[in-house]
Amino acid sequence: MAVAARIVAIFLLFGILPAQADDAGSPARLQLVAAVSGHGAEPFLAGIRMEMAPGWHTYWRVPGDSGFAPKFDWSASRNVASVDLRWPAPERFDAPGDSTFGYAKEVVWPVLVTPKDAKKPVKLALKFSYGICSNICVPGEAELTLAIPASTDAAPTPEAEIIDRFLARVPREPADPSLVSVRSDGSALRVRYRGAGEVPQLIVEGPKGIWFGKPQAARTGDAIEYVVPVEVPAGVLYSDTRVRLTLSGPETAIEALRSVE
């Protein structure tokens, strides 16, 4: 049975001690935190922190076969020119007939905030909708606010370390683009990744209407080759398709846009 969770928190940042959005009936605890005690004219880092009870997980921007992606509404914020949210690399959760992508235990979505006026406080106001699942799925909503004063001598907060840690997990294009390549053999994509050590999980995103199955990975020498089943409906153009490849592991966070050869 789905149970709606309504969490409302007010986070005022003066010192700083994070306030928490807690509900005894919810498997998630939420915080809106900042990496600095004050702001100037330059963009600064903040983050949405979610801690989950054992056995529960939430979703990535592409949830997979089920679930739904979190939604972030910053429209009520004040003295904010822009909020740029980043997505840390997710885990893959496989169940019979169902594969999803997301986060377990804890996640911080880093956000880069650009103030409008360096001399006025910034108020971040977030309306956050999310899903969290175990053997049942629970929809949740939270309204979080965070005030960051203007300051000429701002210092890092205790939360700066965890924001930076999850920022480092945001996938990026490799410095050497040749590390990741992709081609098609008709019924499957073959993705090649030149990397030593771990075998990261692969997530493939492509045009609407094209289905990508669960990758099977095998290492050959200094490279890992992933075979990804593909289903293309009749009439959908597949040649020269652009795909987004995300490679995620404890030591890997790579995102590569490639054309299928």
C-alpha positions in Angstrom: 0.0 0.0 0.0 1.3 3.4 -0.9 1.6 5.9 2.0 2.1 9.6 1.3 4.8 11.2 3.4 4.6 14.9 4.0 7.7 16.5 5.4 8.1 20.2 6.1 11.3 21.7 7.4 12.6 25.2 8.0 16.4 25.5 7.8 17.9 28.8 8.9 21.6 29.0 8.3 23.3 31.4 10.7 25.9 29.5 12.5 25.5 26.7 11.2 23.5 23.8 12.6 21.5 21.9 10.0 17.8 21.5 10.8 16.3 18.2 9.7 13.1 17.2 7.9 12.0 14.1 9.9 8.8 12.2 10.0 8.5 9.1 12.3 6.4 7.3 9.6 8.8 8.0 6.8 11.9 5.8 5.8 13.7 9.0 4.7 15.3 11.9 6.5 15.9 15.1 4.5 18.2 18.1 4.9 19.0 21.1 2.9 22.6 22.1 3.6 25.2 24.6 2.3 28.9 24.2 1.9 29.7 27.7 3.1 28.5 29.9 6.0 27.8 32.9 3.7 28.0 34.0 0.1 29.4 36.7 -2.1 29.0 37.4 -5.8 30.3 34.0 -6.9 28.3 30.8 -7.2 28.4 28.5 -4.1 27.6 24.9 -3.3 24.6 23.6 -1.4 23.0 20.2 -1.4 19.9 18.1 -0.7 20.8 15.3 1.6 18.6 12.2 1.9 19.3 9.4 4.4 17.3 6.2 4.0 16.4 3.4 6.4 18.1 0.0 5.7 16.6 -1.8 2.7 15.2 1.4 1.1 16.3 3.2 -2.0 15.3 6.3 -4.1 15.7 7.0 -7.8 18.0 8.6 -10.3 17.0 11.0 -13.0 16.2 8.0 -15.2 14.4 5.6 -12.8 14.5 2.5 -15.1 11.6 0.1 -15.5 9.6 1.4 -12.6 9.6 4.1 -10.0 9.8 7.9 -10.7 12.6 10.4 -10.8 12.7 13.1 -8.1 11.4 16.5 -8.9 12.9 19.7 -7.7 11.0 23.0 -7.7 13.1 26.1 -6.7 10.6 28.7 -7.9 9.9 30.2 -4.5 13.6 30.9 -3.8 14.7 34.6 -3.4 17.8 36.4 -4.6 18.7 33.5 -6.8 19.8 33.9 -10.4 20.1 30.1 -11.0 20.2 26.7 -9.3 22.2 24.0 -11.2 21.5 20.5 -9.8 23.9 17.7 -10.4 23.2 13.9 -10.3 25.7 11.6 -8.6 26.3 8.3 -10.4 23.6 5.8 -9.3 23.4 2.1 -8.4 21.5 -0.5 -10.3 18.8 -2.5 -8.5 17.7 -5.7 -10.3 14.6 -7.7 -9.5 12.8 -10.3 -11.6 11.5 -8.4 -14.6 12.5 -5.1 -13.2 15.7 -3.0 -13.2 15.9 0.5 -11.7 18.6 3.0 -11.0 19.0 5.1 -7.9 20.6 5.4 -4.4 20.5 3.4 -1.2 21.5 4.4 2.4 22.4 8.0 1.6 22.6 10.5 -1.3 23.4 14.2 -1.6 22.3 16.0 -4.8 24.9 18.9 -5.1 23.5 22.2 -6.3 25.5 25.2 -7.6 23.7 28.4 -6.6 24.3 31.7 -8.3 23.1 34.8 -6.3 21.5 37.8 -7.9 22.8 40.3 -5.4 26.0 39.7 -3.5 24.9 42.0 -0.7 21.6 40.4 0.2 20.8 37.0 1.8 19.9 34.1 -0.4 16.8 32.1 0.5 16.6 28.7 -1.1 13.1 27.3 -1.1 12.7 23.8 -2.4 9.5 21.8 -3.1 10.8 18.3 -3.5 8.8 15.3 -4.7 10.3 11.8 -4.6 9.7 8.1 -4.4 11.4 5.7 -2.0 11.0 1.9 -2.3 11.6 -1.3 -0.4 9.1 -4.1 -0.7 6.6 -1.3 -1.0 6.9 2.2 -2.6 6.2 5.4 -0.7 5.7 8.7 -2.5 7.0 11.7 -0.5 7.0 15.4 -0.6 9.1 17.9 1.3 9.3 21.7 1.6 12.7 22.9 2.7 14.0 26.4 3.1 17.6 27.5 3.7 18.8 31.1 4.3 22.5 31.9 3.5 23.6 35.4 4.6 25.8 37.7 2.6 29.3 37.6 3.9 32.8 38.8 3.0 34.5 36.2 5.2 32.5 33.0 4.6 34.0 29.7 5.9 33.3 26.1 5.0 30.6 24.4 7.0 30.7 20.9 8.5 28.5 19.7 5.5 31.1 20.9 2.9 32.9 17.5 3.0 29.8 15.4 2.2 28.7 17.7 -0.5 32.2 17.6 -2.1 32.2 13.8 -1.8 29.0 13.4 -3.8 30.0 16.1 -6.2 33.0 13.9 -7.0 30.5 11.1 -7.9 28.9 13.2 -10.6 29.7 11.5 -14.0 31.9 13.4 -16.4 33.3 12.9 -19.9 36.8 11.2 -19.6 39.8 13.3 -20.4 40.6 10.8 -23.1 37.4 10.3 -25.2 38.8 7.1 -26.8 38.4 5.3 -23.5 34.7 4.8 -24.3 33.3 3.7 -27.7 30.1 2.1 -29.0 29.0 0.2 -32.1 26.0 -1.9 -33.1 25.9 -5.4 -34.4 22.2 -5.1 -35.2 20.5 -6.9 -32.2 22.8 -5.4 -29.6 25.0 -2.5 -28.7 28.7 -3.2 -28.0 30.2 -0.7 -25.6 33.9 -0.8 -25.0 35.6 0.8 -22.0 39.3 0.8 -21.5 39.9 0.8 -17.8 41.8 -1.3 -15.3 40.5 -2.5 -12.0 36.7 -2.6 -11.3 34.0 -3.4 -13.8 31.6 -0.5 -13.5 27.9 -0.9 -14.2 26.7 0.6 -17.5 23.5 2.5 -18.1 22.5 3.4 -21.6 20.1 6.2 -22.5 18.9 6.8 -26.1 16.1 8.2 -28.2 12.5 7.6 -27.1 11.1 4.4 -28.4 14.4 2.4 -28.3 14.7 -0.1 -25.5 18.1 -1.1 -24.0 18.3 -4.3 -22.0 20.6 -5.3 -19.1 24.2 -5.2 -20.1 26.4 -8.2 -19.9 30.1 -7.4 -19.2 33.3 -9.3 -20.0 36.9 -8.2 -19.6 39.4 -8.7 -22.5 42.9 -7.5 -21.7 42.8 -3.9 -20.7 39.2 -3.3 -21.8 35.7 -4.3 -20.8 33.1 -5.0 -23.4 29.4 -4.7 -22.6 26.8 -6.4 -24.8 23.5 -4.5 -24.5 20.3 -6.0 -26.0 18.4 -3.5 -28.1 14.8 -3.4 -29.4 14.0 -0.9 -32.1 10.3 -0.4 -33.2 9.6 -0.5 -36.9 10.1 2.9 -38.5 12.5 4.2 -35.8 15.8 5.4 -37.2 18.7 3.6 -35.5 21.8 4.3 -37.5 23.9 7.3 -36.2 21.8 7.3 -33.0 23.3 9.3 -30.2 23.4 7.5 -26.8 24.4 8.6 -23.3 26.6 6.1 -21.6 27.0 6.2 -17.8 29.6 4.1 -16.2 29.2 3.9 -12.4 31.3 2.1 -9.7 32.9 2.8 -6.4 36.0 4.2 -8.3 34.3 5.2 -11.6 31.9 8.0 -12.6 31.9 8.6 -16.3 29.3 10.0 -18.7 30.0 9.8 -22.5 27.8 11.0 -25.4 28.6 8.8 -28.4 27.1 8.2 -31.9 26.4 4.5 -32.6 28.7 3.3 -35.4 
